[in-house]
Amino acid sequence: MMNYSFVPPPAAADPAPAPAIRAENLTVVRGPRTVLRGLGFTVPRGRITGLLGPSGCGKSTLMRAIVGTQAKVAGTLDVLGRPAGHPALRARIGYVTQSPSVYDDLTVRQNLDYFAAVLDPGRASAGRRREHVTRAIADVDLTHHADTLAGNLSGGQRSRVSLAVALLGAPELLVLDEPTVGLDPVLRRDLWNLFHTIAADRGATLLVSSHVMDEAERCHRLLLMREGEILAEDTPDALRARTGSETVEAAFLHLVDEAVAAGRAKETTR
């Protein structure tokens, strides 16, 4: 009699998690101008993706499309497994615009109390909301200014209040439109440390736009934009290696030169 031993089949590898954001042929036309030109890209979960490019290249329009506030969006744009703008995404996304969105006649804590109630009306207990507010204020290092009127804060401090609002409820996706513009180097460093903590410890995904190229080095992955198009999508190291550049800024300029040359060649062959 032959003895047979059962050998279980190898365990199936866990499927790669779906990206936090997936775009295909994403286009936005505003009047006679095409602002976003058939974009295709992904943003991985639990990482910091930098959206880098000069002012006016379409970064803010893209961010508005992602959070569902941009009109006349064509193509496919999925966010956290739902179409962008789906009502179920409202409590799962934190969004910070370039202009601070706070009430000057309320204190820092009152601003956050108000937005906490708006974001989660009647569902969380008052004690739970207070915990969220206190943590968000501490995250942006405004504990000592919690009872200060927002109108009496500096511009950088008011920007941090907006960021604290976005952090309420521990969102899965944070969309931050140039959050460090106008801030001093120490505060910029502290905010980037906070962004990395949020991604590493809380598993959140961050999409952070900037036109300051040295901030690219702080990101896990980059989307480089120019004139409504994605020039490249990769890690900082890979972009430097691909272009033979020492910095991401030099890599970006190299890719711009390539795109311009390709455009001229296309015009010549017509």
C-alpha positions as CSV (number, residue, x, y, z in Angstrom):
1,M,0.0,0.0,0.0
2,M,1.3,3.4,-0.9
3,N,1.3,6.2,1.5
4,Y,0.2,9.6,0.3
5,S,0.8,12.8,2.2
6,F,-1.4,15.8,1.6
7,V,0.5,18.8,0.5
8,P,-1.7,21.9,0.8
9,P,-1.6,24.3,-2.1
10,P,0.4,27.5,-1.6
11,A,-1.5,30.2,0.1
12,A,-2.8,32.8,-2.4
13,A,-0.9,36.0,-2.2
14,D,-3.0,38.8,-0.7
15,P,-4.2,41.0,-3.5
16,A,-2.6,44.4,-3.7
17,P,-4.8,47.0,-2.0
18,A,-6.8,49.2,-4.4
19,P,-5.3,52.6,-4.7
20,A,-6.8,55.5,-2.7
21,I,-7.2,57.4,-5.9
22,R,-7.5,56.2,-9.5
23,A,-7.9,58.4,-12.5
24,E,-8.4,57.5,-16.2
25,N,-8.7,60.1,-19.0
26,L,-9.6,62.7,-16.4
27,T,-10.5,65.9,-18.2
28,V,-11.7,69.3,-17.0
29,V,-12.7,72.0,-19.4
30,R,-13.4,75.6,-18.1
31,G,-14.8,77.8,-20.9
32,P,-12.4,77.7,-23.8
33,R,-9.6,76.3,-21.8
34,T,-8.8,72.6,-21.1
35,V,-7.4,72.7,-17.5
36,L,-6.8,69.0,-17.1
37,R,-5.9,67.0,-20.2
38,G,-6.8,63.3,-20.0
39,L,-4.9,62.5,-16.8
40,G,-4.3,58.9,-15.8
41,F,-2.6,58.1,-12.4
42,T,-3.0,56.3,-9.1
43,V,-2.3,57.4,-5.5
44,P,-1.3,54.5,-3.2
45,R,-2.9,54.1,0.2
46,G,-1.1,54.9,3.4
47,R,1.6,57.0,1.7
48,I,2.4,60.7,1.1
49,T,2.0,61.6,-2.6
50,G,3.3,65.0,-3.6
51,L,1.5,66.9,-6.4
52,L,4.3,69.1,-7.7
53,G,4.2,71.8,-10.4
54,P,4.2,75.5,-11.1
55,S,1.4,77.8,-10.2
56,G,-1.4,77.6,-12.7
57,C,-0.7,74.0,-13.9
58,G,-4.0,72.6,-12.7
59,K,-3.1,71.3,-9.2
60,S,-6.0,73.0,-7.4
61,T,-8.5,72.0,-10.1
62,L,-7.3,68.3,-9.7
63,M,-7.7,68.5,-6.0
64,R,-11.2,69.9,-6.2
65,A,-12.1,67.1,-8.6
66,I,-10.8,64.5,-6.1
67,V,-12.9,65.9,-3.2
68,G,-15.9,66.3,-5.5
69,T,-16.3,70.1,-5.6
70,Q,-15.2,70.6,-9.2
71,A,-17.8,71.0,-11.9
72,K,-17.7,69.5,-15.4
73,V,-15.3,66.6,-14.8
74,A,-15.1,64.0,-17.5
75,G,-13.4,60.6,-17.4
76,T,-13.0,58.2,-14.5
77,L,-12.1,59.3,-11.0
78,D,-12.4,56.8,-8.1
79,V,-11.6,57.8,-4.5
80,L,-11.5,55.3,-1.7
81,G,-13.4,52.8,-3.9
82,R,-16.2,55.3,-4.8
83,P,-16.8,57.8,-7.5
84,A,-15.4,61.2,-6.6
85,G,-18.0,63.3,-4.9
86,H,-20.0,60.3,-3.6
87,P,-21.9,61.3,-0.4
88,A,-20.4,58.4,1.5
89,L,-16.9,60.0,1.1
90,R,-17.7,63.2,3.0
91,A,-16.6,61.9,6.4
92,R,-13.7,60.0,5.0
93,I,-11.8,62.9,3.4
94,G,-10.1,65.9,4.9
95,Y,-9.6,68.9,2.6
96,V,-7.5,72.0,3.2
97,T,-7.7,74.8,0.6
98,Q,-5.0,77.4,0.0
99,S,-7.1,80.0,1.9
100,P,-7.8,79.3,5.5
101,S,-11.4,78.4,6.1
102,V,-12.0,79.5,9.7
103,Y,-14.3,82.0,11.5
104,D,-12.3,84.9,12.8
105,D,-14.8,85.7,15.5
106,L,-14.5,82.3,17.1
107,T,-11.7,80.9,19.1
108,V,-9.6,78.0,17.8
109,R,-11.5,75.5,19.9
110,Q,-14.9,77.0,19.0
111,N,-14.0,76.7,15.3
112,L,-13.2,73.0,15.8
113,D,-16.2,72.4,18.0
114,Y,-18.4,73.8,15.3
115,F,-16.9,71.8,12.4
116,A,-16.8,68.7,14.5
117,A,-20.6,69.0,15.0
118,V,-21.1,69.7,11.3
119,L,-19.0,66.7,10.2
120,D,-20.7,64.3,12.6
121,P,-24.1,65.7,13.6
122,G,-25.6,63.8,16.5
123,R,-23.6,60.5,16.0
124,A,-20.6,60.9,18.2
125,S,-21.0,61.8,21.9
126,A,-20.1,65.2,23.1
127,G,-17.1,63.7,25.0
128,R,-15.9,61.9,21.9
129,R,-16.1,65.1,19.9
130,R,-14.1,66.9,22.5
131,E,-11.4,64.2,22.3
132,H,-11.2,64.7,18.5
133,V,-11.0,68.5,18.9
134,T,-8.3,68.3,21.6
135,R,-6.2,65.9,19.6
136,A,-6.5,67.9,16.4
137,I,-5.5,71.1,18.2
138,A,-2.5,69.3,19.7
139,D,-1.6,67.8,16.3
140,V,-1.0,71.2,14.8
141,D,0.7,72.6,17.9
142,L,-2.0,75.1,18.8
143,T,-2.8,73.9,22.3
144,H,-1.5,77.2,23.9
145,H,-3.7,79.2,21.5
146,A,-6.9,77.1,21.8
147,D,-8.8,80.0,23.4
148,T,-7.5,82.7,21.1
149,L,-9.8,84.2,18.5
150,A,-8.9,83.0,15.1
151,G,-8.8,86.6,13.9
152,N,-6.0,87.4,16.2
153,L,-3.8,84.6,14.9
154,S,-0.9,84.9,12.4
155,G,-1.5,83.7,8.9
156,G,0.5,80.6,9.5
157,Q,-1.5,79.8,12.7
158,R,-4.8,80.3,10.9
159,S,-3.6,77.8,8.2
160,R,-2.9,75.4,11.0
161,V,-6.5,75.8,12.3
162,S,-7.7,74.8,8.8
163,L,-5.5,71.7,8.9
164,A,-6.8,70.8,12.4
165,V,-10.3,71.0,11.0
166,A,-9.3,68.5,8.2
167,L,-7.9,66.2,10.8
168,L,-11.1,65.9,12.8
169,G,-12.4,62.3,12.8
170,A,-9.2,60.8,11.6
171,P,-10.0,60.9,7.8
172,E,-8.6,58.1,5.6
173,L,-7.6,60.6,2.9
174,L,-6.1,64.1,3.4
175,V,-6.0,66.4,0.4
176,L,-3.8,69.4,1.3
177,D,-3.5,72.3,-1.2
178,E,-0.2,74.0,-0.6
179,P,-0.5,73.7,3.2
180,T,3.0,75.0,3.9
181,V,3.0,78.2,1.7
182,G,4.1,81.2,3.6
183,L,5.2,79.2,6.7
184,D,8.6,79.6,8.3
185,P,11.1,76.7,7.9
186,V,10.7,75.4,11.4
187,L,6.9,75.1,11.1
188,R,7.2,73.6,7.6
189,R,9.5,70.9,9.0
190,D,7.1,70.3,11.9
191,L,4.1,69.9,9.6
192,W,6.0,67.5,7.4
193,N,6.9,65.5,10.4
194,L,3.2,65.5,11.3
195,F,2.3,64.3,7.8
196,H,4.6,61.4,8.1
197,T,3.2,60.5,11.5
198,I,-0.3,60.5,10.1
199,A,0.6,58.2,7.3
200,A,2.8,55.9,9.3
201,D,0.8,55.6,12.6
202,R,-2.7,56.2,11.4
203,G,-2.5,54.6,7.9
204,A,-3.9,57.7,6.2
205,T,-3.2,58.6,2.6
206,L,-2.0,62.2,2.0
207,L,-2.0,64.1,-1.3
208,V,0.0,67.3,-0.8
209,S,0.4,69.9,-3.5
210,S,3.3,72.4,-3.7
211,H,5.2,74.5,-6.2
212,V,8.3,74.3,-3.9
213,M,10.4,71.5,-5.4
214,D,12.5,70.8,-2.3
215,E,9.3,69.5,-0.6
216,A,9.2,66.7,-3.2
217,E,12.1,65.1,-1.3
218,R,9.7,64.6,1.7
219,C,7.2,62.6,-0.3
220,H,7.0,58.8,-0.8
221,R,5.7,59.3,-4.4
222,L,5.3,62.2,-6.8
223,L,3.0,63.4,-9.5
224,L,4.8,66.0,-11.5
225,M,2.4,68.3,-13.4
226,R,2.8,70.9,-16.1
227,E,0.1,72.7,-18.2
228,G,-2.7,70.3,-17.1
229,E,-0.8,67.1,-17.8
230,I,1.1,64.6,-15.7
231,L,4.8,64.6,-16.8
232,A,5.8,61.8,-14.5
233,E,4.5,59.5,-11.7
234,D,7.1,57.8,-9.6
235,T,9.3,57.9,-6.4
236,P,11.8,60.8,-6.0
237,D,14.7,58.3,-6.2
238,A,13.3,56.7,-9.4
239,L,12.8,60.1,-11.0
240,R,16.3,61.2,-10.2
241,A,17.7,58.0,-11.6
242,R,15.6,58.1,-14.7
243,T,16.8,61.6,-15.6
244,G,20.3,61.3,-14.3
245,S,19.6,64.3,-12.0
246,E,20.8,65.1,-8.5
247,T,17.5,66.7,-7.3
248,V,13.8,66.4,-8.1
249,E,13.8,70.0,-9.3
250,A,16.5,69.1,-11.9
251,A,14.6,66.0,-12.8
252,F,11.4,68.1,-13.3
253,L,13.2,70.6,-15.6
254,H,14.7,67.7,-17.6
255,L,11.2,66.2,-18.1
256,V,9.9,69.7,-19.1
257,D,12.6,70.0,-21.7
258,E,11.8,66.5,-23.0
259,A,8.1,67.4,-23.3
260,V,8.8,70.7,-25.1
261,A,11.2,68.9,-27.5
262,A,8.6,66.2,-28.2
263,G,5.9,68.9,-28.8
264,R,8.2,70.7,-31.3
265,A,8.9,67.4,-33.1
266,K,5.2,66.6,-33.4
267,E,4.5,70.1,-34.9
268,T,7.4,69.6,-37.4
269,T,5.9,66.3,-38.7
270,R,2.4,67.7,-39.3
